[in-house]
Structure formats: C-alpha cells, structure tokens
Amino acid sequence: MDPRPGLVLSLAGAVLLICLALYGAYMSSWQGDRDGLKHAVGRDFINMWTASRLVEGGRTPEIFDQDLFAAAQRQHMGADFPFHFWSYPPHTLLLSWKISALPYRMAFSVWILSGLVLMFFAARAFWPVGPWPWFLLLAPSSFANIFLGQNGFLSAALALGGFALLPRRPVLAGILFGLLTFKPHLGILIPIALIALRQWPAIVAAALTTALFVGASVLVYGGDVWLWFWEQTIPYQLRFMVEAKGPFQAMMPSWFMTGWLIGLPLVLVQAVQAALALAAGILVYRTFRGPGDCRLKVSLLFVATFLASPQSFNYDMGLVSAAALCLGAVAIAHGWRRGEFLAVALCWILPLTVMPLNALGAPIGPLLLAGLAVYLYRRLV
C-alpha cells in the first residue's frame, strides 16, 4: 500500500495548523485598523478601500498620483503609515464600488469572505466530485491572500469558473475571462488556449466583455482615468519593478525577479523572461491542441502563467495550488511517479516559503514551478 497519500494529508493538516496559528497571532496584534507591525489590517486591502473613498469624495485623479494616494491613506491611518500605491487598470475601480461606505475592518471582512465564497463555488464547478475545493480554501495561498488583503480569491474564481464552464457554456466562460482582465498578467495565456481549442464564441465573448468593462470605467469615472493610468501609473510601476527595494521582491516567484535578485543585468533578465514566456505560450498551445485530461491541461496553463509573467505574487498562487491539487489527485488515483510528490509538496507550500527563500538570496520559486509544469506535462503525454 502506498503511504504517500496519507503523508500528503498529514502534511496538508500540519500546514493548515501552522497557517491558523500564524493568522490567530496576527489577529491578536490588531490595534484599530492597524496591525502590530504598523501596517493596515489586511495590508494591501487599504488600496481598494482608499480608492473607493477617493472616488466617493470626488477625488478620483488622486488615485493615479502616487504621492497624493499615499497622503490620502495617511489621512486615515496616520502619518507614519507605510507607502502604498495604486497599480491596477482603471476598470478595477469598479470592484471597489461603495466599499468605503463600510468601516475599514468590516469592509475587509466582506471583501475576503465574498472572495472565498466565489472561489469555493468556482472550484466546486471545476471539481464536481471530491474534497478538492475544501483543500483549496485551506491552501497556504489562501492564507497568504487573506493576510495580504488581496484579490487572489476573485482571480482564481474567474479562472477556475471560466474553464469549468468552457465545454458547455463557452459564452459565459468568455465573460468570466473578460472580467479577469482586471489582473491582465494572470490571463496572458488564456487566449492561446482558446485559440488552440478553436473556442471562437468564448474569444468573442471575452473581447466584448473586456470592451464593456473598460467602457463602463470610462462612463463612471471619465475617459481621463485611462490617460492618468498610462501617463502616471504604468511608468511608476515599471520603475518600481527595477528600482524599489522591499518586501514586494520577496513575494514574487517570477523569473524576472529571480534574475534581478541574483544580480543579472536588466537586459539579460528581460531577455530570459521574454524567451521563457514564449516557451510557455508554445507549451500551452501544444498542450491544448493535443489529447489528455482537461483539468491537467488547465493546471499546466496556470503554472505556465506564473512562468510567463514577469510580475506574479504569492497571493495570486491559488491557481498554482489548484494545479498542485490536480496533479496530486491524479497521482493518488493512479500512483505517484518518481519526483511528483516532492514537486506537489514544494509548490503547495511555495506561497509561504517564497518570501524567506527570496529574502535569503535563494529565489528558487520559478525552478519549483517549472518542475511542477514538467510533471503535469508528463502526465498529459
């Protein structure tokens, strides 16, 4: 009898207990709307809440000015509050509509709980049978997303739900993919998969949804928001990627950040990232053109997305957790192959370990993700 399925469950339970203990300790440090480390409760959620507050106050241009946006946050959190800036395309503002009408911590709770519910039902559609949606809720990536107050639950829900609906309801799937453009770097390989599948209704629906999503932002906030985004937010974000120092570097399991952390020249880092992104796109196209389990194909796409995108964070790794669960489910049903268990285990805990690994000068996250992609591809072929 293979003991490894039981070992998987034991390790998952141990990680869950550690995450619960850490989050309990974190909650005990809350002081008003700030935690014991002087950040906002839910860290990055302060960006969504502040953006909503500025819109409601008729101060939308301040969202795209980094200094004014930080000043608005400090009006609520105090003069010593750490610097944050808005980095999303303008149609993301629609997701923050009226959220500042709630007190900050209540708004944070609503944000997280609604995201969890959406991700759970999308995961249930993706895995109609089995306990896997529950495992996804309890994954280390979920705790990273809660701790950082991010939107990883929503992006995972849109991606999982889109691919779950794609065979039967391609138009609705395309709508979900269009909505995912609020985090464009997480959907860069989805068009390639849809083209490989010849899913023209989904492609048209995704394009129309994106156009309507963008048009709604112009209608609600005015056309200037996109001008401010292109002239202020994007140049600042590009400079921030290569000039800024801080915790955000430790949160990124991308080839770009790995090369940057080990001191490679910027031109070489960009060239390597571009080459690997091209390779990931080719791999996804070949995978979706060929036979094999559809869930394993989608899992490979999720992992390849993190290999292709120069900007990826641990709080978005619910997609990687879903991929690890898919490979683990297949291995439990049909037997583990050499190295698979280690690849699944290491990528399962990567949302927590990427930060200490990067901080200690061992940014091996992309190598672990590449290993998981290789094992998924081997199962398919």
MODA-V705177 format. One line per field, one symbol per residue. psi: psi as a letter, one per 40 degrees, with the letter a starting at -180 (. if undefined). burial: # if it has 16 or more other ideal C-beta (glycine too) atoms within 10 Angstrom, else .. A space follows every 50 residues. Layout:
psi=???
burial=???
This chain:
psi=hheddddddddddddddddddddddddeehgbeiaeeeiihecedddddd ddddddeffddddehdddddddddddeidehihiiheiidedddeehede eiidddddddddddddddddddddddgdhieddddddeiddddddddefa fdddddddddddddedddgddddddddddeedgdeeededddddddefgd ddddddddddddddddddddeidddddddddddddddddddediiaddde ehfidddddddefiiddddddddddddddddddddddediiihddddddd ddddddddhdhiideeeddddddddddddddddehhiheddddddddded ddeddddddefggedddddddddddddddd.
burial=...#...#..##..##..#......#......###...############ #####....#######..##.###..#...##.##########.##..## ...##.##..##..##.###.######....##.################ ################..##.############.##########.##.#. .##.##..##..##..#...#...##.##..##..##...#.......## ###########.......##..#..##..##.###.##......###### ###############################....#...##.######## #####.##....####.######.###.##.
